[in-house]
Amino acid sequence: MDWSKCKTINGTRVCVGVEIQVSARSELLYKDILHLKNSIIIGDIDLGVIVVPSDRLQSYLPDRTPSISYAKRVIREQDADRLPILLVEFEHDGPGPSLGKKITNLSRKKRAD
């Protein structure tokens, strides 16, 4: 699996599977939870982690982008709330100063100097 990571410390091996859900296709969340659920049941991973936007941030994203409250509901619907699946929400850190334009074409920079 390319979405999981295992680590062995003092003879104990722990494997974690992570799904980051930022697509504007909320039905993918069902598939992600199913993948994590199946991987936990068959023993490929010990813990599943799903990262989703907060409810507040989701309101600024495309309509079908999932949010933390939607993810909680889908986990309950799939009977995955009895499994070690951790939900992590991310939030925008707020407005700040605008970033300066990055010069990627070095020949333009030389002309500006």
Secondary structure by P-SEA (a helix, b strand, c coil): cccbbbbbcccbbbbbbbbbcccccaaaaaaaaaaaaaaaaaccccbbbbbbbcaaaaaacccccccaaaaaaaaaaacccccbbbbbbbbbcccccccccccccaaaaaaac
